[in-house]
Amino acid sequence: MIELSDVAYNYGGAELFSGLSLALAPGSFQFLTGPSGAGKTTLLKLCYGDLRATSGVVSLFGQNAAQMNRDEIALARRRIGVVHQDCQFLDHLPVAENIALPLQVAGRANEAEGNLDELLAWVGLSAQAGQLPPELSGGERQRAALARAVITSPDVIIADEPTGNVDWEMSQRLLTLLVELNRMGKTVLIASHDLNLIRAAKAQVSANVLRLKGGRLQAGVAL
Ligand SMILES: Nc1ncnc2c1ncn2[C@@H]1O[C@H](COP(=O)(O)OP(=O)(O)OP(=O)(O)O)[C@@H](O)[C@H]1O
């Protein structure tokens, strides 16, 4: 679905990583781990077409991202649900409207009615639907961000530290939601520092662990 082949990236200075290859096969569940600053967020951004590789090929659903125009990238992006590290809500809009926003952007606002109630219940936020994002707890924000990422029923879920700043119980709950999505056939890639969470996931799902360190990506990491 998404493939990186011999990819390098730099922000204008020294190379952050190079010779990096990665395939997100349909239905796979993968974790990306590695030290702070190694480039995990950058790698995720390459996977969802937010950044262009300095060299190498990024392929989004069979198309070379470097040869795609803005509209084509936007269309590919609609097949990817992203949970950002900092959630990125519009603070003046109620939680339910924030979650429904991707449907509006995709011109599918008419699908919101049934979907939204179901999704709010799934993430346990039915009672918070009318609240503003700043009124939510950390765990509630993370669950709202996950609901927003999946409302369009994307093929791929990419989550950047989706359990950052929440306690163990809440991170388990978020993990369960991500595992459920994978069981529904979604391809999942999660960047996480939390090795206990990754171990817990491996007990529930066949997950590959990637480690990005010193500009190199190692696959099949044993914990
Ligand atoms: N827009 C940018 N411009 C310049 N440098 C950047 C930019 N974004 C990130 N960097 C640098 O690139 C490196 C990798 O950042 P990135 O956020 O990808 O790492 P990370 O592994 O996700 O870190 P963390 O685990 O702390 O979130 C860091 O040194 C960071 O300062």
The ligand as a Tripos MOL2 file, in Angstrom:
@<TRIPOS>MOLECULE
LIG
   31    33     1     0     0
SMALL
NO_CHARGES

@<TRIPOS>ATOM
      1 N1         10.7500   21.0390   10.2120 N.pl3     1 LIG1
      2 C1         11.9850   20.7290   10.6410 C.ar      1 LIG1
      3 N2         13.0500   21.4930   10.2860 N.ar      1 LIG1
      4 C2         14.2980   21.1780   10.6820 C.ar      1 LIG1
      5 N3         14.5990   20.1150   11.4650 N.ar      1 LIG1
      6 C3         13.5770   19.3300   11.8600 C.ar      1 LIG1
      7 C4         12.2280   19.5990   11.4670 C.ar      1 LIG1
      8 N4         11.4300   18.6430   12.0000 N.ar      1 LIG1
      9 C5         12.2400   17.8140   12.6960 C.ar      1 LIG1
     10 N5         13.5070   18.2240   12.6120 N.ar      1 LIG1
     11 C6         14.6950   17.5720   13.2330 C.3       1 LIG1
     12 O1         14.8170   16.2610   12.6830 O.3       1 LIG1
     13 C7         15.1840   15.3400   13.7080 C.3       1 LIG1
     14 C8         14.1590   14.2170   13.7590 C.3       1 LIG1
     15 O2         12.9150   14.7370   14.2050 O.3       1 LIG1
     16 P1         11.6410   13.7870   14.3600 P.3       1 LIG1
     17 O3         10.5600   14.6080   14.9600 O.co2     1 LIG1
     18 O4         11.3640   13.1210   13.0730 O.co2     1 LIG1
     19 O5         12.2100   12.7050   15.4110 O.3       1 LIG1
     20 P2         11.4250   11.6700   16.3280 P.3       1 LIG1
     21 O6         12.1920   10.3990   16.2750 O.co2     1 LIG1
     22 O7          9.9870   11.6000   15.9240 O.co2     1 LIG1
     23 O8         11.5340   12.3270   17.7670 O.3       1 LIG1
     24 P3         10.5800   12.1920   19.0630 P.3       1 LIG1
     25 O9         10.6180   10.7430   19.4500 O.co2     1 LIG1
     26 O10        11.2650   13.0740   20.0670 O.co2     1 LIG1
     27 O11         9.2140   12.6720   18.6740 O.co2     1 LIG1
     28 C9         15.2880   16.1380   15.0040 C.3       1 LIG1
     29 O12        16.6560   16.4420   15.2060 O.3       1 LIG1
     30 C10        14.4950   17.3750   14.7290 C.3       1 LIG1
     31 O13        15.0060   18.4770   15.4460 O.3       1 LIG1
@<TRIPOS>BOND
     1     1     2 1
     2     2     3 ar
     3     2     7 ar
     4     3     4 ar
     5     4     5 ar
     6     5     6 ar
     7     6     7 ar
     8     6    10 ar
     9     7     8 ar
    10     8     9 ar
    11     9    10 ar
    12    10    11 1
    13    11    12 1
    14    11    30 1
    15    12    13 1
    16    13    14 1
    17    13    28 1
    18    14    15 1
    19    15    16 1
    20    16    17 2
    21    16    18 1
    22    16    19 1
    23    19    20 1
    24    20    21 2
    25    20    22 1
    26    20    23 1
    27    23    24 1
    28    24    25 2
    29    24    26 1
    30    24    27 1
    31    28    29 1
    32    28    30 1
    33    30    31 1
@<TRIPOS>SUBSTRUCTURE
     1 LIG1         1 GROUP 0 **** ****
